[in-house]
Structure formats: C-alpha cells, structure tokens
Amino acid sequence: MIRHANMDPVLTGAGQRVARGATTGGCYYAWLPRAVADAMTPRLSFLAAFLRVVGGRTLPAKNELANACYFTYRVGYVICDTSLGPAEAQKEMEAGRCNEDFRLMGSDFQRLVTSHYVEGARPPFEEAMWLLTSPDHFQSRTLSECPPMQILANFLYAEALLFMDGSSRFGESAALVAHAMSQLRDVQHEVLEALGRTWPLDLAKRKFEEHFLSAEEARRQEARSNGLQASIVMCRCGLQSLTWLTELFPENAAVQIFLYDTCGPSQKSWGLPEVLSAADFKQKCAREPDVVEAKDVTDCPVELILQHLLKYGSNEAAFLLFLPSLPPVEYEQQLYTLVVRSLARRMLRADFVQLGHTRSSPKALNSCQRAVLSEAGIHGHVSGYESPRFVVSAERISASLPRARVVLLALETATECTGQAWEDIMRGLWHTVFGEAALLPTRADNVQIPIFLRVLDGPSGFAKTRMPKSSDYLDWAATALLET
C-alpha cells in the first residue's frame, strides 16, 4: 500500500531538518515485503522511504546533475515499528519517534561501486538491495535524479546471479541487465555522457559481459560433468539431528556425506565415518528421532579434521566441505545455502572459502601457535575466521597435504603445545593450512572468491558484537534459491 503526504523532509547545508512543500515532490511511504523488512532488523518491518534532494527541479542540467549526484544526493529511510499500521506509523514518524538513521549517500555509493569495479573492493550488495527493493515510483525518481545509482544496482545483482545457482537464474540475471540497459537508454545522451566520466557505467557493462561468457562455459561443463561434486564432512554426538542440512541440497545432488560420531566411550574414539549419498542422508535424517543423546557437538575436533584430510583428501570429489552439526544462525545457513546450491549445479569457482561466522581480531600468538606456524613456514601476524568450516577444492587439498601433515606433527610433538587444547590453538588459523594469506581478508574483501559470496560479516567486520547480523542480500538470495 502506498500513501502520500504533502511535506518532504530535506537536509539543509547545516544539517537542520526542514520541510518542503508538496509542489516539489511529496513524501512517500510504502510497505515492503516482510522478508526484506525482517532482514533489516528483527523488530522492524514498516519502511517509509523518501528521497532528499536540495533544490526545486527534478531534472537538473547535466553538469548540475553530475555534481549533485555525487555531492548532495541522498536516499533516506524512515523505519517504524512492525506492530503499527500505516496511520499509526505516520503519526510516529511525524512525532520523530521512528528511526531515521538509515540513509544512502550518492557519493558513498559512487565510491563503493567505483572501488569494486576498478580495484576489486567489496561489492556494495546491501546498499544496492535497498535501492532495488524500493517501490517502483521511488526507483523511477532515483533514476531521474541520480541515474547511475539505480543502473549500477541492477548490474551488481545481475552479475551475482550468474554463478549462484547455475543456469536456472540466467533468465533473472538477463532481465536485470535488460532493465539496466533500458534505464541507460532513457537517460538523456548529454547527461549520460557527463555521468559516464564519473561513474563506472561502461566498466560495469563490460564486466558483466565477461562474466556471462565465463558462466556460459561453466554451464556447458556442468552439462558434461557426471562425477562426484562434493564431499561434506560433519561430526555429531549420537542421534544429534542434522535435518537442517537436508534442506540445503536436492536429493539427486552429486554429493556424499562423511558422518562421524564423536561421542564414543573415550576421547578420540570416533573410528571410521559413515559415508552416505545425498538421498541416503535425507532418508536417514527422516527416520531418526530429533534428539540429542549425549551432548551437542558443533564442529569436528582438530585431530579428526587433519586425519581426515590426510586419509581421504576430497575422496575424488571436486570439493570438500567441513560443516557444523548444530543448526547455524540464519545468516550462516543462508551462506551455506548459496555455497551448496552452487556446488550442486557445478558452478562454484573457488579454491578456498571459509564459511565461519565469527572472526578473530588480530592478537598476539602464544608460544604453541608460533611453533606450529613456524613449522609450516608462516611468520608474523595471523588473522582469520575462527571455526573449521570451509569449502576447499581438490586441487588445493592436494597442494596442502604436506602442510597439514606438518601442522598435525607439530601439535603432537611441540613441547610448547603440551597440555593445550588443540581447538584453542587452531582457532583463527585454519586458513593457513590451505595456503591462504596469513592475514585472511574478510569474505567481502576477498577478491579470490566468487562475487555472490562476498558478503559482509556484520557492521563491525567482526561477528562478536551486539549489532544486527542480518543481510538483506543473503535473505533475498537464499530465499529465492530455496523456492527453486
């Protein structure tokens, strides 16, 4: 439902909030789909968005538009409580009791997309999501007042879709690009020429074309491939339920699951794993009661992980995944969904992606950690994701086996490690086993992983904060995948 009011808040040069008459544009309120609004924050779902532009003309001259689009243009969002109806929410907003801290500056978005396309910096998915999920009349207004914001948001998502879920989403990607090209054609030639000198419009178009050709080749390989695509390793205690994982991949997926029971009568008595196909795993989970017999187990023990690598490698699969047994938080499960679906479609192109949610801040290594890393030829500061949850290619595993053997031997024999828990030692160091840089970039900043996985870990970049961890992008992407 769309509602209109006759006053439009504007920010003056000094930052004071004033009101502008309806003749210059009006103030718009809209309900967004609940899935989008809920992804913003658990308690908020009513979104009232308005565009703030200084000046009275909606179609400025080309130089003025180019400058205003960078220096002064902003999209502001007013978010009110989910329990309120439109009338109550409007009253709350007029009384200043809604959250008005959400805004997207044209200059910020320009800097982000330019850094992404020119330098490989993190793709601004969250910002683009706010633009693309606005009501149509909002998007039309943004297009008329700062065209590159809306156009580049479409290009970003179109590119992300190419490798996300195989050819099943090529049509959606093509539709986004067609929409972006249509928007480009609607911009006056002289205005587009001026904006093209300050926004990476041509570069975005060229990048998409390059990635589309690469995705087409991957699709042809997918059609020809019939081997095992992934081995998934998990550890659990007794009949600890794993039903959450069955929702991530189709029954006919070319994956196998290595299932270890780590609740034996004595420590390190896990023995041989149970090896299951995707279909057998789904049937097993359906038959088992949803109980925990001993204690909850999250990740596999360090020694088991290293021994599994050395004994099985990827077991002739193209990729190996280590995943937790406990149901992950929503953000993390959405990330797993993207990875597993991409694997199932044989579209993943990466050697190593860490899938944990929490990340260690840089800290001084203890003597044991220094000894282990020194044996592996690693010196200096190390920082990475804490948990042993990752996907790694068969080629990278083969290259990493000597290092894994050295790490295991150092943990077993180094006097500095006597009496220390191996889980504490390896926390934040797992990426080094697989030849990644000691200071592992966050997923959003890692140019070595596919664009659709380059998502923010949270507002701080580190997950152990009280800030919201939801992602509009992941909510959109994972939800769409589960519906296919």
C-alpha positions in Angstrom: 0.0 0.0 0.0 1.4 3.4 -1.0 0.5 6.6 0.9 1.3 10.2 0.1 1.8 13.2 2.3 2.4 16.8 1.5 5.6 17.5 3.2 9.1 16.3 2.2 11.9 16.4 4.8 15.1 17.9 3.5 18.6 18.3 5.0 20.0 21.8 4.6 23.7 22.6 4.3 24.0 22.9 8.1 22.2 19.5 8.6 19.0 21.0 10.0 15.8 19.2 9.3 13.3 21.4 7.5 10.1 20.8 5.4 9.5 21.4 1.7 6.1 21.9 0.0 4.3 19.2 -2.0 4.9 21.1 -5.3 8.5 19.9 -5.2 7.9 16.2 -4.8 6.0 15.0 -1.8 6.8 12.4 0.9 6.2 8.7 0.1 5.6 5.8 2.4 5.5 2.2 1.4 5.1 -1.3 2.8 8.0 -3.6 1.6 7.7 -7.4 1.5 8.1 -8.8 5.1 11.1 -10.9 4.2 13.0 -7.8 3.1 12.0 -5.7 6.1 12.6 -8.5 8.6 16.1 -8.9 7.2 16.8 -5.3 8.3 16.1 -5.9 12.0 14.0 -8.5 13.9 11.7 -5.9 15.4 11.2 -3.6 12.4 9.3 -4.2 9.2 7.5 -1.0 8.3 9.6 1.1 5.9 8.8 4.6 4.9 11.4 5.9 2.4 11.9 9.3 0.9 14.4 10.9 -1.4 16.1 14.0 -0.2 17.3 16.4 -2.8 18.3 20.0 -2.4 16.6 22.3 -4.9 13.3 22.5 -6.6 13.9 20.9 -10.0 13.5 17.2 -10.6 15.5 17.2 -13.9 18.6 19.3 -13.3 21.0 20.4 -16.1 23.7 17.8 -16.9 26.6 19.3 -15.0 24.4 20.1 -12.0 23.1 16.6 -12.0 26.5 15.1 -12.2 27.7 17.2 -9.3 24.6 16.9 -7.2 24.5 13.1 -7.8 28.0 13.0 -6.2 28.0 15.8 -3.6 24.4 16.2 -2.3 22.2 13.4 -3.4 20.9 11.0 -0.7 18.2 8.4 -0.2 16.8 8.4 3.3 14.8 5.7 5.0 12.4 6.1 7.9 11.7 2.8 9.7 8.8 2.5 12.2 7.8 -0.3 14.5 6.4 -3.5 12.9 3.3 -3.6 15.0 2.0 -0.2 13.7 -0.4 0.3 10.9 0.1 3.0 8.2 -1.8 5.7 10.1 -0.1 5.0 13.4 3.3 4.7 11.7 2.8 8.1 10.0 2.0 9.7 13.4 5.1 8.1 15.0 7.2 9.4 12.1 5.8 12.9 12.4 6.5 12.9 16.1 10.1 11.9 15.4 9.8 8.5 17.1 10.9 6.4 14.2 14.4 5.5 13.2 15.7 8.0 10.6 19.4 6.9 10.7 19.3 4.8 7.5 20.4 6.8 4.5 22.5 6.2 1.4 24.6 9.0 0.0 25.2 9.2 -3.7 28.8 10.0 -3.0 29.2 6.9 -0.8 27.6 4.6 -3.4 29.8 6.1 -6.2 32.9 5.5 -4.1 31.9 1.9 -3.3 30.9 0.8 -6.9 34.0 2.5 -8.3 36.3 0.8 -5.8 34.6 -2.5 -6.6 34.8 -2.3 -10.4 38.2 -0.7 -10.6 40.1 -2.1 -7.6 38.1 -5.3 -6.8 36.8 -3.9 -3.4 33.8 -5.5 -1.8 30.6 -5.3 -3.9 28.0 -3.0 -2.2 25.2 -5.5 -2.2 23.5 -4.3 0.9 23.3 -0.7 -0.4 22.1 -1.9 -3.8 19.4 -4.1 -2.1 17.9 -1.0 -0.5 17.7 0.6 -3.9 16.2 -2.4 -5.8 13.6 -3.2 -3.2 12.1 0.3 -3.1 8.7 0.8 -4.7 8.7 1.4 -8.4 8.0 5.1 -8.1 11.0 5.5 -5.8 13.2 3.8 -8.3 11.9 6.0 -11.1 12.6 9.1 -9.1 16.1 7.9 -8.2 16.7 7.1 -11.9 15.7 10.6 -12.9 17.7 12.4 -10.2 20.8 10.1 -9.9 20.6 7.5 -12.7 23.9 5.6 -12.0 22.8 4.5 -8.6 19.8 2.6 -9.9 21.5 1.3 -13.0 24.6 0.0 -11.3 22.5 -1.7 -8.6 20.9 -3.7 -11.3 24.3 -4.6 -12.8 25.6 -5.7 -9.5 22.8 -8.2 -8.8 22.8 -9.4 -12.4 26.5 -10.4 -12.1 26.0 -12.1 -8.7 23.2 -14.3 -10.1 25.4 -15.8 -12.8 27.2 -18.3 -10.7 24.8 -18.5 -7.8 22.5 -21.4 -8.8 23.5 -22.5 -12.3 21.6 -21.7 -15.4 18.3 -21.7 -13.6 18.8 -18.0 -12.7 20.4 -16.8 -16.0 16.9 -15.5 -17.1 16.6 -13.5 -13.9 20.1 -12.1 -14.5 19.4 -11.2 -18.1 16.2 -9.5 -17.0 18.1 -7.3 -14.6 20.6 -6.4 -17.3 17.9 -5.6 -19.8 16.3 -3.4 -17.3 19.6 -1.6 -16.6 20.1 -1.1 -20.4 16.6 0.2 -20.8 17.3 2.7 -18.0 20.5 3.7 -19.7 18.6 4.4 -22.9 16.1 6.6 -21.0 18.8 8.9 -19.8 19.4 12.0 -21.9 22.6 11.5 -24.0 24.4 14.6 -22.8 23.5 13.7 -19.2 24.7 10.1 -19.6 27.9 11.4 -21.2 28.6 13.6 -18.2 27.8 10.9 -15.7 29.8 8.3 -17.6 33.0 10.2 -16.8 32.5 9.9 -13.0 30.6 6.6 -12.6 31.9 3.2 -13.9 28.9 2.5 -16.2 30.9 1.2 -19.1 33.1 -0.9 -16.9 30.1 -2.5 -15.2 28.6 -3.4 -18.5 31.9 -4.9 -19.8 32.5 -6.8 -16.5 29.0 -8.4 -16.8 29.6 -9.4 -20.4 32.9 -11.1 -19.4 31.4 -12.9 -16.5 28.4 -14.0 -18.6 30.7 -15.7 -21.1 32.5 -17.4 -18.2 29.2 -18.6 -16.7 28.1 -19.9 -20.1 31.3 -22.0 -20.3 30.7 -23.2 -16.7 27.1 -24.2 -17.7 28.4 -26.2 -20.6 30.9 -28.0 -18.3 28.0 -28.6 -15.9 26.1 -30.4 -18.7 29.0 -32.6 -19.5 30.0 -33.5 -15.9 28.7 -36.6 -14.1 31.3 -37.2 -11.4 31.1 -36.5 -7.6 31.0 -32.8 -6.9 31.4 -32.5 -3.2 32.3 -34.4 0.0 30.7 -33.0 3.1 32.3 -33.9 6.5 30.3 -33.5 9.7 30.7 -34.7 13.3 27.8 -35.3 15.7 27.0 -36.9 19.1 24.7 -39.9 18.9 21.4 -39.0 17.3 22.0 -35.3 17.2 19.6 -34.1 14.5 21.0 -32.9 11.1 17.8 -32.2 9.4 18.7 -28.6 8.8 21.3 -29.8 6.3 18.8 -31.8 4.2 17.1 -28.6 3.2 20.2 -27.2 1.6 20.7 -29.6 -1.3 18.5 -31.6 -3.7 18.1 -35.3 -3.3 19.9 -36.0 -6.6 22.9 -33.8 -5.8 26.2 -35.4 -6.6 27.5 -35.1 -3.0 28.5 -37.6 -0.4 28.4 -37.1 3.4 31.1 -38.4 5.8 29.4 -38.6 9.2 31.5 -39.2 12.3 30.1 -40.0 15.8 32.4 -38.3 18.3 30.5 -39.5 21.4 32.4 -42.8 22.0 33.2 -44.2 25.4 36.6 -42.5 25.4 38.2 -39.4 23.8 39.3 -39.7 20.2 37.4 -42.9 19.6 35.5 -41.8 16.5 36.6 -44.6 14.3 35.5 -44.8 10.6 32.9 -42.4 9.3 29.5 -43.4 7.8 29.5 -42.5 4.1 26.1 -41.6 2.6 24.8 -40.3 -0.6 22.5 -37.3 -0.6 19.4 -39.4 -1.0 20.5 -41.9 1.8 21.4 -39.0 4.1 17.9 -37.5 3.6 16.3 -40.8 4.4 18.4 -41.4 7.4 17.6 -38.0 8.9 13.9 -38.6 8.2 14.0 -41.9 10.1 15.9 -40.7 13.1 14.2 -39.1 16.2 15.1 -35.5 16.7 17.0 -35.9 20.0 20.5 -35.4 21.5 21.8 -38.4 23.3 24.8 -37.1 24.9 25.9 -33.5 24.2 25.7 -31.1 21.4 28.6 -31.2 19.0 29.2 -28.2 16.8 32.5 -28.7 14.8 34.8 -31.7 14.2 37.8 -32.0 16.5 41.1 -30.6 15.2 42.8 -34.0 15.1 39.9 -35.6 13.2 39.9 -32.9 10.6 43.6 -33.2 9.9 43.5 -37.0 9.9 40.5 -37.0 7.5 42.4 -34.7 5.1 45.4 -36.9 5.1 43.5 -40.2 4.8 40.7 -39.2 2.4 41.5 -35.9 0.8 38.5 -34.9 -1.2 37.8 -38.6 -1.9 37.6 -38.0 -5.7 35.1 -35.1 -5.4 35.8 -31.7 -6.8 35.3 -30.0 -3.4 35.5 -30.9 0.3 33.3 -29.1 2.9 33.5 -29.2 6.7 30.2 -28.1 8.2 28.9 -27.9 11.8 26.3 -30.3 13.1 24.3 -27.9 15.2 21.9 -25.7 13.1 23.7 -22.5 12.3 22.4 -19.0 12.8 20.2 -17.7 10.0 23.0 -15.6 8.4 25.4 -18.5 8.3 22.8 -21.0 7.0 22.0 -18.6 4.2 25.6 -18.5 3.3 25.8 -22.4 3.3 22.7 -22.4 1.0 24.4 -20.3 -1.6 27.6 -22.5 -1.5 25.8 -25.9 -1.5 23.4 -24.9 -4.3 26.3 -23.6 -6.4 28.2 -26.8 -5.8 25.1 -28.9 -6.7 24.9 -27.0 -10.0 28.7 -27.4 -10.5 29.1 -23.6 -10.8 31.4 -22.9 -7.9 34.7 -21.4 -9.0 37.0 -21.1 -5.9 39.9 -22.9 -4.3 39.1 -22.0 -0.7 36.2 -20.2 1.1 36.0 -20.0 4.8 32.3 -20.3 5.9 32.5 -19.5 9.6 30.7 -16.5 11.0 32.9 -15.4 13.9 36.3 -13.9 13.1 39.3 -13.5 15.3 40.7 -10.0 15.8 44.5 -9.7 15.4 46.1 -10.8 18.6 49.5 -11.9 19.9 50.2 -15.6 19.2 51.2 -17.8 22.1 54.3 -19.9 22.0 52.5 -23.0 20.8 50.8 -21.2 17.9 54.1 -19.6 16.9 55.8 -23.1 17.0 53.0 -24.7 14.8 53.0 -21.8 12.3 56.8 -21.7 12.2 57.0 -25.4 11.3 54.5 -24.6 8.5 56.7 -21.7 7.3 54.4 -19.0 8.4 55.6 -15.9 10.4 54.1 -12.7 11.5 50.6 -11.7 12.3 47.7 -14.1 11.6 44.0 -13.4 11.5 41.1 -15.4 10.1 37.7 -16.9 10.8 37.7 -19.0 14.0 35.8 -22.2 13.2 36.9 -25.1 11.0 34.1 -24.5 8.4 35.2 -24.2 4.9 35.0 -25.4 1.3 38.2 -26.3 -0.4 38.9 -27.6 -3.9 40.5 -30.9 -4.7 43.5 -29.1 -6.3 44.1 -27.0 -3.2 43.8 -30.1 -0.9 46.5 -31.9 -2.9 48.8 -28.9 -2.6 48.0 -28.5 1.1 48.6 -32.1 2.3 52.3 -31.6 3.2 51.4 -28.6 5.3 48.5 -30.4 7.0 50.9 -33.2 7.9 53.4 -30.7 9.3 50.7 -29.0 11.4 49.5 -32.3 12.9 53.0 -33.4 13.7 53.8 -30.1 15.4 50.6 -30.2 17.5 51.6 -33.8 18.6 55.2 -33.2 19.4 56.0 -29.5 20.1 56.8 -29.1 23.8 55.2 -25.6 23.7 51.8 -27.2 23.0 51.8 -29.7 25.8 48.6 -29.6 27.8 46.9 -27.1 25.5 43.6 -27.7 23.8 44.1 -28.1 20.1 40.8 -26.2 19.3 42.1 -23.2 21.1 45.4 -23.4 19.3 43.9 -23.6 15.8 41.1 -21.1 16.3 41.6 -18.4 13.6 44.5 -20.3 11.9 42.7 -22.9 9.7 43.1 -20.8 6.5 46.9 -21.1 6.8 46.7 -24.9 6.5 45.4 -24.4 3.0 47.9 -21.9 1.8 45.8 -18.7 2.2 47.5 -15.4 3.2 48.2 -15.2 7.0 46.0 -12.1 7.2 43.0 -13.5 5.5 40.7 -10.8 4.1 37.1 -10.8 5.2 34.8 -12.5 2.7 33.5 -9.1 1.4 37.1 -8.0 0.7 38.4 -11.3 -0.7 38.9 -11.0 -4.5 39.7 -14.7 -4.7 36.2 -15.9 -4.1 33.1 -15.5 -6.3 31.2 -12.2 -6.2 28.0 -13.7 -4.9 29.8 -14.9 -1.7 31.4 -11.6 -1.0 29.0 -10.6 1.8 29.6 -8.5 4.9 30.2 -10.4 8.2 28.4 -7.7 10.2 28.5 -3.9 10.7 31.9 -4.1 12.5 33.5 -6.6 10.2 33.7 -8.9 13.2 30.8 -11.1 14.3 31.1 -10.9 18.1 29.2 -7.7 18.6 25.6 -6.9 19.6 24.9 -5.3 16.2 22.4 -7.0 13.9 23.9 -9.7 11.7 21.1 -9.9 9.2 21.8 -9.3 5.5 19.2 -8.1 3.0 21.3 -9.6 0.2 21.6 -13.1 1.8 17.9 -13.1 2.7 17.0 -12.3 -0.9 19.4 -14.7 -2.4 18.9 -17.7 -0.1 15.1 -17.3 -0.1 15.0 -17.3 -3.9 17.2 -20.4 -4.0 15.0 -22.3 -1.6 12.0 -21.6 -3.7 13.5 -23.2 -6.8 
